[in-house]
Amino acid sequence: MIHQSKSYLKFLRTSRNQHGVHSPFVYQLVTQCFYKRQQHTAYEIIKSYKKRIRKNKATISVSDLGSGSRIFKSSERKVSKIGKFAGTKLKRAKLLNRIVRYLNILKALELGTSVGLGSVAIAAGNENTSVLTIEGCPETAKLAKDNFNSFNFENIELINGEFDNVLPKLQSTFDLVFIDGNHTKNATLRYFDALLPLSHNDTVFIFDDIYLNKDMTKAWELIKNHESVTVTIDTFKWGFVFLRKEQAKEHFVIRV
């Protein structure tokens, strides 16, 4: 928590809005996507899905295959509590939904399904977008899959398996990669290296919780300086990574 607090104070001092952003690509992304507040029908689907999770009083046994939970001390957890404390927040879910539309994402990959809020944020209202989401915990994966079926999400495919076992089997390229699982430095870097061959010039990577701990922040700094990376956007909660060869290497810190 001390690391997060110090990092957030630094973020407040160094972050900006669209003013002073001289990259046309980033300026348009910020003004036309990040800050676009118009309501969309997809938001109601996301809200309904989130409400369903929050009302689910069932208890499941969660297998933490990554860094473990800061919130939960036991593997036995109420679904409603997972949705409240561990799932993608509504504001971020709306942002993710807008990004998919703005960047015309057709194929998305998510590492870390949890109860499915991130997957739904990508898929809702974006029928032309196919979402492949991977979850290591069997009970969490079953819960998410059942809920996807209840909401008739035909564009979401869920694989239950460990990331390191599933990633080598993937052959498709992806337009968006959302990494929201196993928040450790070595694992994050390993996934990034494994997924680079499955990316292209316009792929966007989104890393969750880049200031969760010192380990994740070190991983974020190494990714920023990777030779394949040209543009990064630090929004404190999420780190955005672009590989656009036509862009000069530049790092942005943006309030969202």
TITI-458887 format. One record per residue (C-alpha): x, y, z; residue number from 1; residue in one letter. Coordinates in nm, 2 decimals, always signed. Example, Ala and Ser with C-alpha at 12.3 -4.5 7.8 and 13.67 -1.06 7.14 Angstrom:
BEGIN
+--------+--------+--------+-----+----+
:      x :      y :      z :   i : aa :
+--------+--------+--------+-----+----+
:  +1.23 :  -0.45 :  +0.78 :   1 :  a :
:  +1.37 :  -0.11 :  +0.71 :   2 :  s :
+--------+--------+--------+-----+----+
//
This chain:
BEGIN
+--------+--------+--------+-----+----+
:      x :      y :      z :   i : aa :
+--------+--------+--------+-----+----+
:  +0.00 :  +0.00 :  +0.00 :   1 :  m :
:  +0.29 :  +0.24 :  +0.07 :   2 :  i :
:  +0.43 :  +0.18 :  -0.28 :   3 :  h :
:  +0.08 :  +0.25 :  -0.43 :   4 :  q :
:  +0.03 :  +0.56 :  -0.23 :   5 :  s :
:  +0.37 :  +0.71 :  -0.32 :   6 :  k :
:  +0.32 :  +0.61 :  -0.68 :   7 :  s :
:  -0.02 :  +0.78 :  -0.69 :   8 :  y :
:  +0.12 :  +1.10 :  -0.55 :   9 :  l :
:  +0.38 :  +1.10 :  -0.82 :  10 :  k :
:  +0.12 :  +1.02 :  -1.08 :  11 :  f :
:  -0.09 :  +1.33 :  -0.97 :  12 :  l :
:  +0.22 :  +1.55 :  -1.00 :  13 :  r :
:  +0.32 :  +1.43 :  -1.35 :  14 :  t :
:  -0.01 :  +1.34 :  -1.52 :  15 :  s :
:  -0.19 :  +1.56 :  -1.76 :  16 :  r :
:  -0.51 :  +1.57 :  -1.97 :  17 :  n :
:  -0.51 :  +1.62 :  -2.35 :  18 :  q :
:  -0.34 :  +1.96 :  -2.32 :  19 :  h :
:  +0.03 :  +1.93 :  -2.40 :  20 :  g :
:  -0.01 :  +1.60 :  -2.58 :  21 :  v :
:  +0.17 :  +1.66 :  -2.91 :  22 :  h :
:  +0.12 :  +1.32 :  -3.06 :  23 :  s :
:  -0.18 :  +1.33 :  -3.30 :  24 :  p :
:  -0.25 :  +0.96 :  -3.24 :  25 :  f :
:  -0.25 :  +0.99 :  -2.86 :  26 :  v :
:  -0.43 :  +1.33 :  -2.86 :  27 :  y :
:  -0.72 :  +1.18 :  -3.07 :  28 :  q :
:  -0.72 :  +0.86 :  -2.85 :  29 :  l :
:  -0.75 :  +1.07 :  -2.54 :  30 :  v :
:  -1.01 :  +1.32 :  -2.66 :  31 :  t :
:  -1.22 :  +1.09 :  -2.88 :  32 :  q :
:  -1.21 :  +0.78 :  -2.67 :  33 :  c :
:  -1.07 :  +0.82 :  -2.31 :  34 :  f :
:  -1.28 :  +1.13 :  -2.25 :  35 :  y :
:  -1.58 :  +1.05 :  -2.45 :  36 :  k :
:  -1.87 :  +1.03 :  -2.21 :  37 :  r :
:  -2.18 :  +0.97 :  -2.43 :  38 :  q :
:  -2.40 :  +0.69 :  -2.31 :  39 :  q :
:  -2.40 :  +0.37 :  -2.51 :  40 :  h :
:  -2.64 :  +0.08 :  -2.51 :  41 :  t :
:  -2.35 :  -0.15 :  -2.43 :  42 :  a :
:  -2.31 :  +0.02 :  -2.09 :  43 :  y :
:  -2.65 :  -0.11 :  -1.98 :  44 :  e :
:  -2.54 :  -0.47 :  -2.07 :  45 :  i :
:  -2.23 :  -0.42 :  -1.86 :  46 :  i :
:  -2.43 :  -0.28 :  -1.57 :  47 :  k :
:  -2.67 :  -0.57 :  -1.59 :  48 :  s :
:  -2.39 :  -0.83 :  -1.59 :  49 :  y :
:  -2.22 :  -0.66 :  -1.30 :  50 :  k :
:  -2.55 :  -0.64 :  -1.11 :  51 :  k :
:  -2.60 :  -1.02 :  -1.16 :  52 :  r :
:  -2.25 :  -1.09 :  -1.02 :  53 :  i :
:  -2.31 :  -0.85 :  -0.72 :  54 :  r :
:  -2.64 :  -1.03 :  -0.64 :  55 :  k :
:  -2.49 :  -1.38 :  -0.65 :  56 :  n :
:  -2.45 :  -1.49 :  -0.29 :  57 :  k :
:  -2.30 :  -1.83 :  -0.38 :  58 :  a :
:  -1.96 :  -1.93 :  -0.25 :  59 :  t :
:  -1.69 :  -2.08 :  -0.47 :  60 :  i :
:  -1.34 :  -2.21 :  -0.41 :  61 :  s :
:  -1.09 :  -2.00 :  -0.59 :  62 :  v :
:  -0.75 :  -2.13 :  -0.70 :  63 :  s :
:  -0.50 :  -1.84 :  -0.70 :  64 :  d :
:  -0.24 :  -1.94 :  -0.96 :  65 :  l :
:  -0.06 :  -1.60 :  -0.96 :  66 :  g :
:  +0.04 :  -1.35 :  -0.69 :  67 :  s :
:  -0.26 :  -1.42 :  -0.48 :  68 :  g :
:  -0.53 :  -1.18 :  -0.35 :  69 :  s :
:  -0.46 :  -0.88 :  -0.13 :  70 :  r :
:  -0.83 :  -0.87 :  -0.04 :  71 :  i :
:  -0.93 :  -1.23 :  +0.04 :  72 :  f :
:  -0.75 :  -1.44 :  +0.30 :  73 :  k :
:  -0.94 :  -1.76 :  +0.22 :  74 :  s :
:  -0.99 :  -1.95 :  -0.10 :  75 :  s :
:  -1.36 :  -1.98 :  -0.02 :  76 :  e :
:  -1.51 :  -1.66 :  -0.16 :  77 :  r :
:  -1.86 :  -1.52 :  -0.22 :  78 :  k :
:  -1.92 :  -1.44 :  -0.59 :  79 :  v :
:  -2.07 :  -1.10 :  -0.49 :  80 :  s :
:  -1.75 :  -1.01 :  -0.30 :  81 :  k :
:  -1.53 :  -1.10 :  -0.59 :  82 :  i :
:  -1.74 :  -0.88 :  -0.82 :  83 :  g :
:  -1.72 :  -0.59 :  -0.57 :  84 :  k :
:  -1.35 :  -0.60 :  -0.49 :  85 :  f :
:  -1.17 :  -0.79 :  -0.76 :  86 :  a :
:  -1.36 :  -0.74 :  -1.08 :  87 :  g :
:  -1.32 :  -0.46 :  -1.34 :  88 :  t :
:  -1.48 :  -0.15 :  -1.21 :  89 :  k :
:  -1.77 :  +0.00 :  -1.40 :  90 :  l :
:  -1.57 :  +0.32 :  -1.51 :  91 :  k :
:  -1.29 :  +0.11 :  -1.64 :  92 :  r :
:  -1.53 :  -0.14 :  -1.80 :  93 :  a :
:  -1.68 :  +0.15 :  -2.00 :  94 :  k :
:  -1.34 :  +0.27 :  -2.10 :  95 :  l :
:  -1.24 :  -0.07 :  -2.22 :  96 :  l :
:  -1.57 :  -0.10 :  -2.42 :  97 :  n :
:  -1.50 :  +0.24 :  -2.58 :  98 :  r :
:  -1.14 :  +0.14 :  -2.67 :  99 :  i :
:  -1.26 :  -0.17 :  -2.86 : 100 :  v :
:  -1.50 :  +0.04 :  -3.07 : 101 :  r :
:  -1.25 :  +0.33 :  -3.12 : 102 :  y :
:  -0.97 :  +0.11 :  -3.23 : 103 :  l :
:  -1.19 :  -0.13 :  -3.43 : 104 :  n :
:  -1.07 :  -0.43 :  -3.24 : 105 :  i :
:  -1.17 :  -0.75 :  -3.41 : 106 :  l :
:  -0.98 :  -1.01 :  -3.21 : 107 :  k :
:  -0.91 :  -0.97 :  -2.84 : 108 :  a :
:  -0.73 :  -1.18 :  -2.58 : 109 :  l :
:  -0.78 :  -1.15 :  -2.21 : 110 :  e :
:  -0.55 :  -1.32 :  -1.95 : 111 :  l :
:  -0.75 :  -1.35 :  -1.63 : 112 :  g :
:  -1.12 :  -1.39 :  -1.68 : 113 :  t :
:  -1.22 :  -1.39 :  -1.31 : 114 :  s :
:  -1.60 :  -1.35 :  -1.30 : 115 :  v :
:  -1.61 :  -1.22 :  -1.65 : 116 :  g :
:  -1.65 :  -0.84 :  -1.62 : 117 :  l :
:  -1.35 :  -0.76 :  -1.84 : 118 :  g :
:  -1.46 :  -1.01 :  -2.11 : 119 :  s :
:  -1.81 :  -0.85 :  -2.11 : 120 :  v :
:  -1.67 :  -0.50 :  -2.13 : 121 :  a :
:  -1.48 :  -0.60 :  -2.45 : 122 :  i :
:  -1.77 :  -0.80 :  -2.60 : 123 :  a :
:  -2.08 :  -0.60 :  -2.51 : 124 :  a :
:  -2.22 :  -0.42 :  -2.81 : 125 :  g :
:  -1.92 :  -0.52 :  -3.02 : 126 :  n :
:  -2.06 :  -0.82 :  -3.20 : 127 :  e :
:  -1.79 :  -0.82 :  -3.46 : 128 :  n :
:  -1.52 :  -0.86 :  -3.19 : 129 :  t :
:  -1.42 :  -1.21 :  -3.09 : 130 :  s :
:  -1.29 :  -1.24 :  -2.74 : 131 :  v :
:  -1.07 :  -1.53 :  -2.62 : 132 :  l :
:  -1.04 :  -1.52 :  -2.24 : 133 :  t :
:  -0.82 :  -1.75 :  -2.03 : 134 :  i :
:  -0.88 :  -1.84 :  -1.67 : 135 :  e :
:  -0.68 :  -2.07 :  -1.45 : 136 :  g :
:  -0.93 :  -2.13 :  -1.17 : 137 :  c :
:  -1.19 :  -2.41 :  -1.27 : 138 :  p :
:  -1.47 :  -2.28 :  -1.05 : 139 :  e :
:  -1.43 :  -1.92 :  -1.15 : 140 :  t :
:  -1.41 :  -2.02 :  -1.52 : 141 :  a :
:  -1.73 :  -2.23 :  -1.49 : 142 :  k :
:  -1.91 :  -1.94 :  -1.32 : 143 :  l :
:  -1.81 :  -1.69 :  -1.59 : 144 :  a :
:  -1.90 :  -1.93 :  -1.88 : 145 :  k :
:  -2.24 :  -1.99 :  -1.73 : 146 :  d :
:  -2.30 :  -1.62 :  -1.71 : 147 :  n :
:  -2.18 :  -1.56 :  -2.06 : 148 :  f :
:  -2.43 :  -1.82 :  -2.18 : 149 :  n :
:  -2.71 :  -1.66 :  -1.98 : 150 :  s :
:  -2.64 :  -1.32 :  -2.15 : 151 :  f :
:  -2.60 :  -1.49 :  -2.49 : 152 :  n :
:  -2.25 :  -1.38 :  -2.55 : 153 :  f :
:  -2.17 :  -1.58 :  -2.86 : 154 :  e :
:  -1.85 :  -1.38 :  -2.93 : 155 :  n :
:  -1.67 :  -1.49 :  -2.61 : 156 :  i :
:  -1.47 :  -1.81 :  -2.59 : 157 :  e :
:  -1.33 :  -1.91 :  -2.25 : 158 :  l :
:  -1.04 :  -2.15 :  -2.20 : 159 :  i :
:  -0.98 :  -2.29 :  -1.85 : 160 :  n :
:  -0.60 :  -2.34 :  -1.81 : 161 :  g :
:  -0.28 :  -2.20 :  -1.69 : 162 :  e :
:  -0.15 :  -1.91 :  -1.90 : 163 :  f :
:  +0.19 :  -2.07 :  -1.96 : 164 :  d :
:  +0.03 :  -2.38 :  -2.09 : 165 :  n :
:  -0.23 :  -2.22 :  -2.31 : 166 :  v :
:  -0.02 :  -1.93 :  -2.47 : 167 :  l :
:  +0.22 :  -2.16 :  -2.67 : 168 :  p :
:  -0.08 :  -2.32 :  -2.84 : 169 :  k :
:  -0.22 :  -1.99 :  -2.97 : 170 :  l :
:  -0.16 :  -1.92 :  -3.34 : 171 :  q :
:  -0.39 :  -1.63 :  -3.41 : 172 :  s :
:  -0.28 :  -1.26 :  -3.40 : 173 :  t :
:  -0.47 :  -1.03 :  -3.17 : 174 :  f :
:  -0.56 :  -0.66 :  -3.20 : 175 :  d :
:  -0.60 :  -0.62 :  -2.82 : 176 :  l :
:  -0.44 :  -0.80 :  -2.54 : 177 :  v :
:  -0.57 :  -0.74 :  -2.18 : 178 :  f :
:  -0.34 :  -0.88 :  -1.92 : 179 :  i :
:  -0.52 :  -0.90 :  -1.59 : 180 :  d :
:  -0.38 :  -1.20 :  -1.41 : 181 :  g :
:  -0.07 :  -1.32 :  -1.21 : 182 :  n :
:  +0.05 :  -0.97 :  -1.11 : 183 :  h :
:  +0.42 :  -1.06 :  -1.07 : 184 :  t :
:  +0.71 :  -0.92 :  -1.26 : 185 :  k :
:  +0.85 :  -1.23 :  -1.41 : 186 :  n :
:  +0.51 :  -1.37 :  -1.52 : 187 :  a :
:  +0.41 :  -1.03 :  -1.67 : 188 :  t :
:  +0.73 :  -1.01 :  -1.87 : 189 :  l :
:  +0.70 :  -1.37 :  -1.98 : 190 :  r :
:  +0.35 :  -1.32 :  -2.11 : 191 :  y :
:  +0.45 :  -1.01 :  -2.30 : 192 :  f :
:  +0.74 :  -1.19 :  -2.47 : 193 :  d :
:  +0.52 :  -1.49 :  -2.55 : 194 :  a :
:  +0.25 :  -1.26 :  -2.70 : 195 :  l :
:  +0.47 :  -1.03 :  -2.91 : 196 :  l :
:  +0.48 :  -1.28 :  -3.20 : 197 :  p :
:  +0.10 :  -1.29 :  -3.19 : 198 :  l :
:  +0.08 :  -0.91 :  -3.22 : 199 :  s :
:  +0.10 :  -0.67 :  -3.51 : 200 :  h :
:  +0.18 :  -0.30 :  -3.57 : 201 :  n :
:  -0.16 :  -0.18 :  -3.44 : 202 :  d :
:  -0.20 :  -0.42 :  -3.15 : 203 :  t :
:  -0.26 :  -0.25 :  -2.81 : 204 :  v :
:  -0.15 :  -0.42 :  -2.49 : 205 :  f :
:  -0.33 :  -0.32 :  -2.16 : 206 :  i :
:  -0.16 :  -0.42 :  -1.84 : 207 :  f :
:  -0.36 :  -0.41 :  -1.52 : 208 :  d :
:  -0.24 :  -0.29 :  -1.18 : 209 :  d :
:  +0.10 :  -0.15 :  -1.30 : 210 :  i :
:  +0.15 :  +0.00 :  -0.95 : 211 :  y :
:  +0.02 :  -0.29 :  -0.75 : 212 :  l :
:  +0.36 :  -0.34 :  -0.60 : 213 :  n :
:  +0.73 :  -0.27 :  -0.67 : 214 :  k :
:  +0.75 :  -0.59 :  -0.87 : 215 :  d :
:  +0.48 :  -0.49 :  -1.11 : 216 :  m :
:  +0.62 :  -0.13 :  -1.15 : 217 :  t :
:  +0.96 :  -0.28 :  -1.24 : 218 :  k :
:  +0.79 :  -0.49 :  -1.50 : 219 :  a :
:  +0.61 :  -0.19 :  -1.64 : 220 :  w :
:  +0.94 :  +0.01 :  -1.67 : 221 :  e :
:  +1.10 :  -0.28 :  -1.85 : 222 :  l :
:  +0.81 :  -0.31 :  -2.09 : 223 :  i :
:  +0.82 :  +0.07 :  -2.16 : 224 :  k :
:  +1.18 :  +0.04 :  -2.26 : 225 :  n :
:  +1.14 :  -0.27 :  -2.47 : 226 :  h :
:  +1.27 :  -0.23 :  -2.82 : 227 :  e :
:  +0.94 :  -0.33 :  -2.98 : 228 :  s :
:  +0.74 :  -0.06 :  -2.79 : 229 :  v :
:  +0.70 :  +0.29 :  -2.92 : 230 :  t :
:  +0.42 :  +0.45 :  -2.73 : 231 :  v :
:  +0.30 :  +0.39 :  -2.38 : 232 :  t :
:  +0.02 :  +0.56 :  -2.18 : 233 :  i :
:  +0.02 :  +0.54 :  -1.80 : 234 :  d :
:  -0.32 :  +0.59 :  -1.65 : 235 :  t :
:  -0.21 :  +0.46 :  -1.31 : 236 :  f :
:  -0.45 :  +0.17 :  -1.29 : 237 :  k :
:  -0.37 :  +0.05 :  -1.65 : 238 :  w :
:  -0.07 :  +0.08 :  -1.87 : 239 :  g :
:  -0.13 :  +0.10 :  -2.24 : 240 :  f :
:  +0.14 :  -0.02 :  -2.48 : 241 :  v :
:  +0.15 :  +0.04 :  -2.86 : 242 :  f :
:  +0.40 :  -0.11 :  -3.11 : 243 :  l :
:  +0.33 :  +0.14 :  -3.39 : 244 :  r :
:  +0.65 :  +0.17 :  -3.59 : 245 :  k :
:  +0.55 :  +0.50 :  -3.75 : 246 :  e :
:  +0.55 :  +0.66 :  -3.40 : 247 :  q :
:  +0.85 :  +0.81 :  -3.23 : 248 :  a :
:  +0.91 :  +0.65 :  -2.89 : 249 :  k :
:  +0.73 :  +0.85 :  -2.63 : 250 :  e :
:  +0.57 :  +0.79 :  -2.29 : 251 :  h :
:  +0.26 :  +0.96 :  -2.16 : 252 :  f :
:  +0.10 :  +0.99 :  -1.82 : 253 :  v :
:  -0.27 :  +1.07 :  -1.86 : 254 :  i :
:  -0.55 :  +1.13 :  -1.61 : 255 :  r :
:  -0.86 :  +0.92 :  -1.70 : 256 :  v :
+--------+--------+--------+-----+----+
//
